[in-house]
Amino acid sequence: MDRYYKKTVPTAVVLLILINIFSRCLVTYAHDLDCCVSYSKKPLAIKYVRGFTEQRANEVCHVDAIIFHTKSHAVCADPNDVWVKRNLHYLSIKLQKMSERGHTTAELI
């Protein structure tokens, strides 16, 4: 029985280390690409939104998401959530009004 542990324990430890390294590489890869891998659980008030980006699952990232940009960070949101659709509608109306007045999109921020 001792011989069994001497062979399998080191193999298991090496395997766990490799899995740990590999999983960190995947997380880092997604982070380096600025991909959303999950959604925010809390709705974001429109007053904090400075802009947004649409992320498509059929491109580099594997999740459809709306990335709302605030003054200090980005919030990943599910495009099917009601609050997300409401915020996008509000931003669309605001952008339309600005374009009618001759403002640039940079002024939206």
Backbone as ProteinMPNN parsed JSONL, in Angstrom:
{"seq_chain_A": "MDRYYKKTVPTAVVLLILINIFSRCLVTYAHDLDCCVSYSKKPLAIKYVRGFTEQRANEVCHVDAIIFHTKSHAVCADPNDVWVKRNLHYLSIKLQKMSERGHTTAELI", "coords_chain_A": {"N_chain_A": [[0.816, -1.188, 0.0], [1.988, 1.244, 0.696], [3.69, 1.698, -1.449], [1.878, 2.275, -3.452], [0.791, 4.801, -2.647], [3.115, 6.326, -2.776], [3.493, 6.552, -5.501], [1.086, 7.572, -6.579], [0.343, 9.904, -5.14], [2.348, 11.981, -5.618], [1.884, 12.265, -8.389], [-0.793, 13.104, -8.457], [-0.535, 15.556, -7.126], [1.071, 17.015, -8.91], [-0.666, 17.049, -11.092], [-2.82, 18.567, -10.034], [-1.512, 21.028, -9.664], [-0.921, 21.696, -12.333], [-3.527, 21.938, -13.368], [-4.409, 24.115, -11.871], [-2.66, 26.15, -12.767], [-3.349, 26.207, -15.505], [-6.075, 26.958, -15.381], [-5.839, 29.532, -14.328], [-4.518, 30.776, -16.43], [-6.522, 30.801, -18.377], [-8.396, 32.529, -17.179], [-6.879, 34.859, -17.019], [-6.438, 35.279, -19.742], [-9.037, 35.858, -20.666], [-9.413, 38.192, -19.192], [-7.389, 39.828, -20.215], [-8.381, 40.317, -22.719], [-10.494, 41.851, -22.15], [-13.004, 40.698, -21.775], [-16.315, 39.951, -20.796], [-17.149, 37.543, -18.468], [-19.075, 36.858, -16.778], [-22.185, 38.104, -15.392], [-23.208, 41.197, -13.84], [-24.876, 41.152, -10.741], [-26.448, 43.109, -9.687], [-28.57, 45.78, -10.687], [-27.515, 48.649, -12.591], [-27.655, 52.03, -11.996], [-28.795, 54.467, -14.277], [-27.746, 57.01, -14.073], [-25.071, 56.75, -13.51], [-23.884, 55.785, -15.759], [-21.655, 56.201, -18.408], [-21.267, 55.407, -20.95], [-21.38, 52.633, -23.31], [-20.476, 49.29, -24.367], [-20.945, 46.747, -26.748], [-20.737, 43.307, -26.398], [-20.204, 40.42, -28.239], [-20.976, 36.973, -28.389], [-20.213, 35.445, -30.534], [-17.85, 36.404, -31.389], [-14.64, 37.156, -30.197], [-15.005, 36.762, -27.446], [-16.926, 34.639, -25.197], [-19.468, 35.117, -24.265], [-22.53, 36.787, -24.615], [-22.907, 40.188, -23.943], [-23.578, 43.382, -22.421], [-21.495, 45.998, -21.86], [-21.355, 48.311, -19.537], [-19.966, 51.479, -19.126], [-18.625, 53.309, -16.523], [-17.582, 56.163, -14.591], [-15.398, 55.159, -13.189], [-15.16, 52.373, -13.576], [-16.037, 49.257, -15.319], [-19.102, 47.588, -16.04], [-20.446, 44.46, -16.411], [-23.256, 43.262, -18.102], [-26.307, 41.431, -18.555], [-27.702, 41.263, -21.703], [-30.371, 40.677, -21.992], [-31.728, 41.39, -19.714], [-34.212, 43.409, -18.119], [-33.566, 45.937, -16.969], [-31.219, 46.522, -18.286], [-32.011, 46.788, -20.943], [-33.655, 49.009, -20.606], [-31.771, 50.986, -19.826], [-30.211, 51.074, -22.174], [-32.11, 51.97, -23.999], [-32.642, 54.533, -22.953], [-30.097, 55.716, -23.311], [-29.969, 55.643, -26.088], [-32.053, 57.39, -26.827], [-31.053, 59.738, -25.699], [-28.705, 60.073, -27.193], [-29.807, 60.397, -29.741], [-31.191, 62.837, -29.421], [-29.015, 64.501, -28.963], [-27.675, 64.324, -31.407], [-29.492, 65.545, -33.058], [-29.241, 68.128, -32.218], [-26.725, 68.668, -33.043], [-24.495, 67.873, -31.583], [-21.524, 66.036, -30.613], [-20.736, 62.502, -30.205], [-18.872, 62.22, -28.216], [-19.548, 64.094, -26.382], [-21.559, 62.962, -24.997], [-20.561, 61.666, -22.861]], "CA_chain_A": [[0.0, 0.0, 0.0], [2.886, 2.394, 0.716], [4.189, 1.912, -2.797], [0.771, 2.895, -4.188], [0.741, 6.225, -2.27], [4.34, 6.985, -3.243], [3.371, 6.8, -6.939], [-0.099, 8.34, -6.962], [0.275, 11.22, -4.497], [3.086, 12.995, -6.406], [1.211, 12.458, -9.67], [-1.982, 13.906, -8.187], [-0.096, 16.913, -6.789], [1.497, 17.645, -10.164], [-1.873, 17.271, -11.867], [-3.531, 19.709, -9.441], [-0.74, 22.247, -9.967], [-1.13, 22.009, -13.75], [-4.911, 22.419, -13.524], [-4.44, 25.45, -11.282], [-1.962, 27.063, -13.69], [-4.138, 26.312, -16.721], [-7.29, 27.742, -15.128], [-5.43, 30.934, -14.187], [-4.215, 31.283, -17.773], [-7.793, 31.09, -19.046], [-8.969, 33.728, -16.571], [-6.038, 35.973, -17.454], [-6.701, 35.471, -21.158], [-10.306, 36.569, -20.775], [-9.222, 39.525, -18.632], [-6.569, 40.61, -21.141], [-9.219, 40.693, -23.851], [-11.603, 42.628, -21.609], [-14.242, 39.955, -21.99], [-17.176, 39.63, -19.661], [-17.347, 36.104, -18.315], [-20.285, 36.728, -15.96], [-22.971, 39.333, -15.343], [-23.446, 41.836, -12.556], [-26.139, 40.725, -10.135], [-27.219, 44.294, -9.312], [-28.777, 46.769, -11.754], [-26.712, 49.866, -12.536], [-28.466, 53.226, -12.235], [-28.407, 55.157, -15.508], [-27.0, 58.241, -13.775], [-23.642, 56.435, -13.434], [-23.427, 55.279, -17.054], [-21.013, 57.161, -19.309], [-21.298, 54.835, -22.287], [-21.462, 51.176, -23.268], [-19.912, 48.505, -25.449], [-21.644, 45.481, -26.917], [-19.863, 42.143, -26.555], [-20.922, 39.333, -28.91], [-20.413, 35.647, -28.118], [-19.68, 34.851, -31.754], [-16.564, 37.026, -31.683], [-13.544, 36.637, -29.373], [-15.51, 36.378, -26.125], [-17.883, 33.538, -25.267], [-20.719, 35.497, -23.613], [-23.161, 38.036, -25.044], [-22.998, 41.098, -22.803], [-23.474, 44.824, -22.58], [-20.524, 46.495, -20.883], [-21.616, 49.71, -19.219], [-18.777, 52.172, -18.641], [-18.871, 54.388, -15.57], [-16.398, 57.015, -14.439], [-14.26, 54.449, -12.61], [-15.056, 50.952, -13.905], [-16.966, 48.699, -16.301], [-20.058, 46.651, -15.454], [-20.954, 43.501, -17.384], [-24.687, 43.068, -17.887], [-27.02, 40.531, -19.456], [-28.485, 42.079, -22.632], [-31.798, 40.316, -21.916], [-32.33, 41.934, -18.497], [-35.075, 44.572, -18.346], [-32.86, 47.178, -16.617], [-30.216, 46.767, -19.336], [-32.766, 47.314, -22.099], [-34.096, 50.363, -20.231], [-30.604, 51.877, -19.904], [-29.845, 51.232, -23.588], [-33.145, 52.818, -24.607], [-32.387, 55.89, -22.486], [-28.888, 56.212, -23.986], [-30.317, 55.827, -27.489], [-32.826, 58.635, -26.91], [-30.135, 60.843, -25.397], [-27.824, 60.226, -28.354], [-30.619, 60.936, -30.839], [-31.415, 64.255, -29.14], [-27.747, 65.215, -29.138], [-27.356, 64.41, -32.83], [-30.401, 66.542, -33.632], [-28.712, 69.448, -31.837], [-25.402, 68.849, -33.634], [-23.431, 67.509, -30.649], [-20.782, 64.817, -30.942], [-20.932, 61.422, -29.24], [-17.945, 62.421, -27.09], [-20.215, 64.953, -25.411], [-22.457, 62.116, -24.22], [-19.821, 61.356, -21.624]], "C_chain_A": [[0.86, 1.253, 0.0], [3.394, 2.732, -0.671], [3.13, 2.617, -3.657], [0.711, 4.401, -3.905], [1.954, 6.977, -2.788], [4.252, 7.318, -4.73], [2.207, 7.748, -7.259], [-0.158, 9.73, -6.349], [1.087, 12.26, -5.266], [2.438, 13.276, -7.761], [-0.024, 13.344, -9.496], [-1.618, 15.351, -7.882], [0.315, 17.656, -8.053], [0.281, 17.96, -11.031], [-2.675, 18.462, -11.339], [-2.817, 21.029, -9.716], [-0.959, 22.656, -11.423], [-2.54, 22.537, -14.011], [-5.035, 23.837, -13.001], [-3.8, 26.473, -12.222], [-2.8, 27.282, -14.948], [-5.389, 27.165, -16.505], [-6.962, 29.213, -14.942], [-5.102, 31.55, -15.535], [-5.498, 31.631, -18.508], [-8.437, 32.348, -18.496], [-8.187, 34.951, -17.013], [-6.303, 36.288, -18.919], [-7.989, 36.252, -21.352], [-10.165, 37.997, -20.263], [-8.426, 40.401, -19.595], [-7.371, 41.08, -22.345], [-10.37, 41.592, -23.436], [-12.941, 41.993, -21.938], [-15.01, 39.834, -20.69], [-17.323, 38.121, -19.629], [-18.54, 35.813, -17.412], [-20.963, 38.092, -15.917], [-23.056, 39.886, -13.923], [-24.808, 41.39, -12.029], [-27.042, 41.912, -9.796], [-27.381, 45.225, -10.512], [-27.926, 48.022, -11.525], [-27.606, 51.058, -12.877], [-27.912, 53.982, -13.438], [-27.568, 56.397, -15.229], [-25.489, 58.004, -13.696], [-23.045, 56.035, -14.781], [-22.874, 56.402, -17.914], [-21.051, 56.697, -20.759], [-21.405, 53.32, -22.17], [-20.776, 50.576, -24.485], [-20.708, 47.22, -25.532], [-20.628, 44.373, -27.153], [-20.69, 41.012, -27.15], [-20.212, 38.01, -28.669], [-19.806, 35.021, -29.366], [-18.361, 35.489, -32.186], [-15.506, 36.393, -30.779], [-14.041, 36.096, -28.039], [-16.625, 35.35, -26.274], [-19.237, 33.854, -24.645], [-21.242, 36.772, -24.267], [-23.297, 38.931, -23.819], [-23.038, 42.537, -23.285], [-22.53, 45.279, -21.476], [-20.799, 47.977, -20.692], [-20.349, 50.313, -18.62], [-19.221, 53.291, -17.703], [-17.596, 55.21, -15.486], [-15.172, 56.206, -13.999], [-14.131, 52.979, -13.005], [-16.068, 50.54, -14.979], [-17.846, 47.664, -15.611], [-20.604, 45.759, -16.571], [-22.412, 43.194, -17.071], [-25.27, 42.144, -18.949], [-27.895, 41.366, -20.389], [-29.979, 41.781, -22.604], [-32.482, 40.851, -20.668], [-33.101, 43.225, -18.802], [-34.324, 45.871, -18.065], [-31.805, 47.529, -17.652], [-30.897, 47.369, -20.558], [-33.232, 48.747, -21.831], [-32.932, 51.357, -20.342], [-30.193, 52.122, -21.353], [-30.845, 52.127, -24.314], [-32.924, 54.286, -24.223], [-31.168, 56.483, -23.204], [-29.154, 56.473, -25.467], [-31.087, 57.131, -27.704], [-31.926, 59.843, -26.681], [-29.21, 61.122, -26.583], [-28.574, 60.822, -29.537], [-30.87, 62.431, -30.642], [-30.148, 65.064, -29.363], [-27.406, 65.365, -30.612], [-28.263, 65.416, -33.541], [-29.923, 67.958, -33.333], [-27.315, 69.702, -32.386], [-24.257, 68.573, -32.677], [-22.734, 66.247, -31.121], [-21.048, 63.767, -29.881], [-19.994, 61.554, -28.061], [-18.591, 63.269, -26.006], [-21.231, 64.18, -24.578], [-21.854, 61.793, -22.87], [-19.746, 62.597, -20.799]], "O_chain_A": [[0.496, 2.24, -0.639], [3.515, 3.903, -1.032], [3.464, 3.46, -4.49], [0.591, 5.195, -4.838], [1.843, 8.134, -3.193], [4.879, 8.278, -5.177], [2.336, 8.624, -8.114], [-0.665, 10.654, -6.985], [0.564, 13.338, -5.548], [2.448, 14.416, -8.225], [-0.265, 14.238, -10.307], [-2.306, 16.272, -8.323], [-0.062, 18.813, -8.24], [0.213, 19.029, -11.639], [-3.156, 19.278, -12.124], [-3.468, 22.041, -9.976], [-1.159, 23.836, -11.712], [-2.721, 23.475, -14.788], [-5.694, 24.673, -13.619], [-4.357, 27.549, -12.44], [-2.945, 28.415, -15.407], [-5.727, 27.998, -17.346], [-7.741, 30.067, -15.363], [-5.381, 32.728, -15.76], [-5.559, 32.652, -19.193], [-8.97, 33.153, -19.26], [-8.78, 35.976, -17.348], [-6.382, 37.458, -19.292], [-8.023, 37.209, -22.126], [-10.739, 38.919, -20.843], [-8.743, 41.577, -19.775], [-7.073, 42.123, -22.926], [-11.14, 42.046, -24.282], [-13.889, 42.674, -22.329], [-14.43, 39.639, -19.622], [-17.592, 37.495, -20.654], [-18.969, 34.665, -17.291], [-20.398, 39.098, -16.345], [-22.987, 39.145, -12.943], [-25.769, 41.268, -12.788], [-28.252, 41.75, -9.636], [-26.433, 45.434, -11.269], [-27.658, 48.397, -10.383], [-28.24, 51.081, -13.932], [-26.698, 54.117, -13.589], [-26.76, 56.793, -16.068], [-24.71, 58.951, -13.804], [-21.824, 55.956, -14.918], [-23.531, 57.421, -18.126], [-20.886, 57.495, -21.682], [-21.509, 52.783, -21.068], [-20.531, 51.25, -25.485], [-21.104, 46.662, -24.509], [-19.757, 44.496, -28.014], [-21.756, 40.679, -26.631], [-18.985, 37.937, -28.738], [-18.954, 34.139, -29.251], [-17.819, 35.146, -33.237], [-15.5, 35.172, -30.625], [-13.545, 35.077, -27.56], [-17.202, 35.206, -27.351], [-20.074, 32.962, -24.508], [-20.491, 37.729, -24.455], [-23.754, 38.48, -22.769], [-22.601, 42.865, -24.388], [-22.743, 44.979, -20.301], [-20.515, 48.794, -21.568], [-19.737, 49.734, -17.723], [-20.075, 54.108, -18.045], [-16.644, 54.972, -16.23], [-14.046, 56.52, -14.384], [-13.073, 52.388, -12.785], [-16.843, 51.358, -15.474], [-17.397, 46.953, -14.713], [-21.157, 46.252, -17.555], [-22.765, 42.902, -15.928], [-24.791, 42.086, -20.082], [-28.753, 42.11, -19.913], [-30.772, 42.555, -23.14], [-33.707, 40.774, -20.567], [-32.686, 44.026, -19.64], [-34.433, 46.818, -18.844], [-31.524, 48.706, -17.875], [-30.413, 48.344, -21.134], [-33.206, 49.592, -22.726], [-33.096, 52.446, -20.893], [-29.863, 53.249, -21.722], [-30.461, 52.947, -25.149], [-33.01, 55.173, -25.072], [-31.21, 57.628, -23.653], [-28.618, 57.424, -26.034], [-30.809, 57.88, -28.64], [-32.027, 60.846, -27.387], [-28.967, 62.279, -26.929], [-28.033, 61.661, -30.257], [-30.772, 63.206, -31.593], [-30.197, 66.177, -29.887], [-26.904, 66.408, -31.031], [-27.852, 66.059, -34.507], [-30.173, 68.879, -34.11], [-26.769, 70.794, -32.23], [-23.134, 69.005, -32.94], [-23.274, 65.484, -31.922], [-21.525, 64.082, -28.791], [-20.299, 61.036, -26.987], [-18.219, 63.17, -24.837], [-21.713, 64.684, -23.564], [-22.558, 61.665, -21.868], [-19.17, 62.582, -19.711]]}, "name": "protein", "num_of_chains": 1, "seq": "MDRYYKKTVPTAVVLLILINIFSRCLVTYAHDLDCCVSYSKKPLAIKYVRGFTEQRANEVCHVDAIIFHTKSHAVCADPNDVWVKRNLHYLSIKLQKMSERGHTTAELI"}
